[in-house]
Amino acid sequence: MDMPRLFTTAAALSAVLASPLAAFDMNAMSDAERDQFRAEIRAYLMDNPEVLLEAINVLEERQAADQAAGDTELLQVNAEDIFRDGYSFVGGNPDGDVTVVEFLDYRCGYCKRAHPEVAELLKTDGNIRYVVKELPILGDDSVLASRFAIAVKQIEGDDAYYQTHNTLMTMRAAISEQSLTSLSDQSGYDTTAVFAAMDSDATKSVIEANRALAQRLGINGTPSFVFESQMVRGYVPLDVMREAVAEIRADG
């Protein structure tokens, strides 16, 4: 940028910033003044595009801070439903010092990608309380799988649920009543009772409650995670999970 333009632009900006608020009104300028003002700003930004990047970075930081503050409030208001709803599966170490909550769908590719990483986190850190929120959002087959998993928990217990959860996450076959019947029979479950429970109001209410909770939290995709006071909407790799847990512990 040449010196005359720099001085002109600086002078124009200084004049605007130093003037009363009324002088900031573009409508108070003549057409010629307005055109000159816009031209000087455009010329400055074209010669100094890094200013735009700096402004964007500041905006993103402010938005992230606002989002984090909003998430903190959401988590506080909905803490009971998130961490202690009385019906969601609780695994890992039920008495762990850090709770990790996962909203998931058995047909979600990123949920399947996160599954072994969550398992590794629980395996290598024996002090994490893990809560599963069934959130089927990818169609009828997703709903069918969640209804089956929830029914297994109700009829066969938590160990059977977690086994089923792991099987559904790694399952290659299409999810259907036939494939779930085969899975139930092979696992030694009371298939008749499980399928009856799939259609019960208790099972439907779990899914409805999780969907309502997700809506309140602004979650519209899976997987989504809650690490105590932090919420992450989307896939989280293992190293980031570990960082989040370490940060929570460091904060005490």
C-alpha positions as CSV (number, residue, x, y, z in Angstrom):
1,M,0.0,0.0,0.0
2,D,1.5,3.4,-1.0
3,M,2.0,6.0,1.7
4,P,-0.6,8.6,0.4
5,R,-3.3,5.9,0.4
6,L,-2.2,4.7,3.9
7,F,-2.4,8.2,5.3
8,T,-5.7,8.9,3.6
9,T,-7.2,5.7,4.9
10,A,-5.8,6.1,8.3
11,A,-7.1,9.7,8.4
12,A,-10.5,8.6,7.3
13,L,-10.8,5.8,9.8
14,S,-9.4,8.1,12.6
15,A,-11.9,10.7,11.7
16,V,-14.8,8.3,11.8
17,L,-13.7,6.8,15.1
18,A,-13.1,10.2,16.7
19,S,-16.3,11.8,15.5
20,P,-19.6,11.7,17.3
21,L,-21.8,8.7,16.7
22,A,-24.0,10.8,14.4
23,A,-21.1,11.1,11.9
24,F,-21.1,7.3,11.6
25,D,-24.5,7.5,9.9
26,M,-23.9,6.7,6.3
27,N,-27.1,8.6,5.4
28,A,-25.6,11.8,6.7
29,M,-22.9,11.7,4.1
30,S,-23.2,13.0,0.6
31,D,-23.1,10.5,-2.2
32,A,-19.5,11.5,-3.0
33,E,-18.4,11.2,0.6
34,R,-20.1,7.8,0.9
35,D,-18.4,6.5,-2.2
36,Q,-15.0,7.8,-1.1
37,F,-15.4,6.3,2.3
38,R,-16.3,2.9,0.9
39,A,-13.5,3.1,-1.6
40,E,-10.9,3.8,1.0
41,I,-12.1,1.0,3.3
42,R,-12.1,-1.4,0.3
43,A,-8.7,-0.4,-0.8
44,Y,-7.3,-0.8,2.7
45,L,-8.8,-4.3,3.1
46,M,-7.6,-5.4,-0.4
47,D,-4.1,-4.3,0.6
48,N,-4.3,-5.8,4.1
49,P,-6.5,-8.9,3.8
50,E,-5.0,-10.3,7.0
51,V,-7.2,-7.8,8.8
52,L,-10.2,-9.8,7.7
53,L,-8.7,-13.0,8.9
54,E,-8.0,-11.3,12.3
55,A,-11.6,-10.1,12.5
56,I,-12.9,-13.5,11.6
57,N,-10.7,-15.1,14.3
58,V,-12.0,-12.7,16.9
59,L,-15.6,-13.3,15.8
60,E,-15.1,-17.1,16.0
61,E,-13.5,-16.8,19.5
62,R,-16.4,-14.7,20.7
63,Q,-18.9,-17.1,19.2
64,A,-17.1,-20.1,20.8
65,A,-17.1,-18.4,24.1
66,D,-20.8,-17.6,23.8
67,Q,-21.6,-21.2,22.8
68,A,-19.6,-22.6,25.7
69,A,-21.4,-20.3,28.2
70,G,-24.7,-21.3,26.7
71,D,-23.8,-25.0,26.9
72,T,-22.8,-24.7,30.5
73,E,-26.1,-23.3,31.4
74,L,-27.9,-25.9,29.3
75,L,-26.0,-28.7,31.1
76,Q,-26.7,-27.3,34.5
77,V,-30.5,-26.9,33.8
78,N,-30.7,-30.4,32.4
79,A,-28.2,-32.2,34.6
80,E,-30.6,-34.6,36.1
81,D,-31.9,-35.8,32.8
82,I,-28.4,-36.0,31.3
83,F,-26.5,-37.8,34.1
84,R,-29.1,-39.5,36.3
85,D,-32.3,-40.2,34.3
86,G,-32.8,-43.6,36.0
87,Y,-33.2,-45.6,32.7
88,S,-30.1,-45.1,30.6
89,F,-27.3,-47.6,30.7
90,V,-24.5,-46.7,33.0
91,G,-21.2,-48.5,32.3
92,G,-17.5,-48.1,32.8
93,N,-17.0,-47.4,36.5
94,P,-20.4,-46.4,37.9
95,D,-18.6,-44.6,40.7
96,G,-16.0,-42.9,38.5
97,D,-14.9,-39.4,39.1
98,V,-15.7,-38.2,35.5
99,T,-19.0,-38.9,33.6
100,V,-19.0,-39.2,29.8
101,V,-22.4,-39.3,28.1
102,E,-22.8,-40.4,24.5
103,F,-25.9,-39.8,22.3
104,L,-25.7,-42.4,19.6
105,D,-27.5,-44.1,16.7
106,Y,-26.5,-47.7,15.7
107,R,-26.6,-46.9,12.0
108,C,-24.4,-43.8,12.3
109,G,-21.1,-44.2,10.6
110,Y,-19.3,-41.8,12.9
111,C,-20.8,-43.5,15.9
112,K,-19.3,-46.8,14.7
113,R,-16.0,-45.0,14.2
114,A,-16.1,-43.6,17.7
115,H,-17.2,-46.9,19.3
116,P,-13.7,-48.6,19.6
117,E,-12.3,-45.3,20.8
118,V,-14.8,-45.0,23.5
119,A,-14.2,-48.6,24.5
120,E,-10.4,-47.9,24.6
121,L,-11.0,-44.9,26.8
122,L,-13.0,-47.0,29.3
123,K,-10.5,-49.8,29.2
124,T,-7.4,-47.6,29.8
125,D,-9.1,-45.3,32.3
126,G,-10.8,-47.2,35.0
127,N,-12.4,-44.1,36.6
128,I,-14.9,-43.0,34.0
129,R,-18.7,-43.3,34.4
130,Y,-20.1,-43.9,30.9
131,V,-23.8,-43.2,30.1
132,V,-25.5,-44.2,26.8
133,K,-28.3,-42.2,25.4
134,E,-30.2,-44.0,22.6
135,L,-30.9,-41.3,20.0
136,P,-32.2,-43.0,16.7
137,I,-32.3,-40.3,14.1
138,L,-31.5,-42.1,10.8
139,G,-34.8,-43.7,10.0
140,D,-36.9,-46.7,10.9
141,D,-34.1,-49.2,11.1
142,S,-32.3,-47.0,13.7
143,V,-35.5,-46.8,15.8
144,L,-35.8,-50.6,15.5
145,A,-32.3,-51.2,16.7
146,S,-32.7,-48.8,19.7
147,R,-36.0,-50.3,20.7
148,F,-34.3,-53.7,20.6
149,A,-31.4,-52.6,22.8
150,I,-33.7,-50.8,25.3
151,A,-35.9,-53.9,25.5
152,V,-32.9,-56.1,26.1
153,K,-31.9,-53.9,29.0
154,Q,-35.3,-54.1,30.5
155,I,-35.7,-57.9,30.1
156,E,-32.1,-59.2,30.3
157,G,-30.3,-56.5,32.3
158,D,-27.3,-54.2,31.9
159,D,-24.7,-56.8,31.0
160,A,-26.8,-58.1,28.2
161,Y,-27.6,-54.6,27.1
162,Y,-23.9,-53.7,26.8
163,Q,-23.2,-56.9,24.9
164,T,-26.0,-56.0,22.5
165,H,-24.9,-52.4,22.2
166,N,-21.4,-53.6,21.1
167,T,-22.9,-56.1,18.7
168,L,-25.2,-53.6,17.1
169,M,-22.3,-51.1,16.7
170,T,-20.2,-53.6,14.8
171,M,-23.0,-55.3,13.0
172,R,-22.6,-55.6,9.2
173,A,-25.9,-57.2,8.4
174,A,-28.9,-55.0,7.8
175,I,-31.0,-54.3,10.9
176,S,-34.4,-56.0,10.6
177,E,-36.8,-58.0,12.8
178,Q,-35.3,-61.1,11.3
179,S,-31.6,-60.2,12.1
180,L,-32.6,-59.0,15.6
181,T,-34.5,-62.2,16.3
182,S,-31.4,-64.2,15.2
183,L,-29.2,-62.0,17.5
184,S,-31.6,-62.5,20.4
185,D,-31.7,-66.3,19.9
186,Q,-28.0,-66.6,19.6
187,S,-27.4,-64.5,22.7
188,G,-29.8,-66.8,24.7
189,Y,-32.3,-64.0,25.4
190,D,-36.0,-64.5,26.0
191,T,-36.8,-63.4,22.4
192,T,-40.6,-63.4,22.9
193,A,-40.3,-61.2,26.0
194,V,-37.8,-58.9,24.3
195,F,-39.9,-58.3,21.3
196,A,-43.0,-57.7,23.4
197,A,-41.0,-55.1,25.4
198,M,-39.9,-53.4,22.2
199,D,-43.5,-52.3,21.7
200,S,-44.1,-51.2,25.2
201,D,-44.8,-47.7,26.3
202,A,-41.8,-47.9,28.6
203,T,-39.5,-48.4,25.6
204,K,-41.1,-45.7,23.5
205,S,-40.9,-43.3,26.4
206,V,-37.1,-43.7,26.6
207,I,-36.6,-42.7,23.0
208,E,-39.1,-39.8,23.3
209,A,-37.4,-38.5,26.4
210,N,-33.9,-38.7,24.8
211,R,-35.1,-36.9,21.7
212,A,-36.7,-34.2,23.8
213,L,-33.5,-33.8,25.8
214,A,-31.4,-33.7,22.7
215,Q,-33.6,-30.9,21.3
216,R,-33.2,-28.9,24.5
217,L,-29.4,-29.3,24.3
218,G,-29.3,-28.3,20.6
219,I,-28.1,-31.8,19.6
220,N,-29.3,-32.7,16.1
221,G,-26.6,-35.2,15.1
222,T,-24.8,-38.3,16.4
223,P,-22.5,-39.0,18.0
224,S,-22.7,-36.1,20.5
225,F,-20.9,-36.2,23.8
226,V,-21.1,-34.6,27.2
227,F,-18.0,-34.5,29.3
228,E,-19.3,-33.3,32.6
229,S,-19.5,-29.5,32.0
230,Q,-18.5,-29.7,28.3
231,M,-20.6,-30.6,25.3
232,V,-19.3,-31.7,21.9
233,R,-21.7,-32.1,19.1
234,G,-20.1,-34.5,16.7
235,Y,-17.4,-37.1,16.5
236,V,-14.5,-36.9,19.0
237,P,-11.2,-38.8,18.5
238,L,-9.7,-40.7,21.4
239,D,-6.9,-38.1,22.1
240,V,-9.5,-35.3,22.4
241,M,-11.6,-37.4,24.7
242,R,-8.6,-38.0,26.9
243,E,-7.8,-34.3,26.9
244,A,-11.3,-33.4,27.9
245,V,-11.2,-35.9,30.8
246,A,-7.8,-34.6,31.9
247,E,-9.0,-31.0,31.8
248,I,-12.1,-31.9,34.0
249,R,-9.8,-33.6,36.5
250,A,-7.4,-30.6,36.5
251,D,-10.3,-28.3,37.2
252,G,-11.2,-30.4,40.2
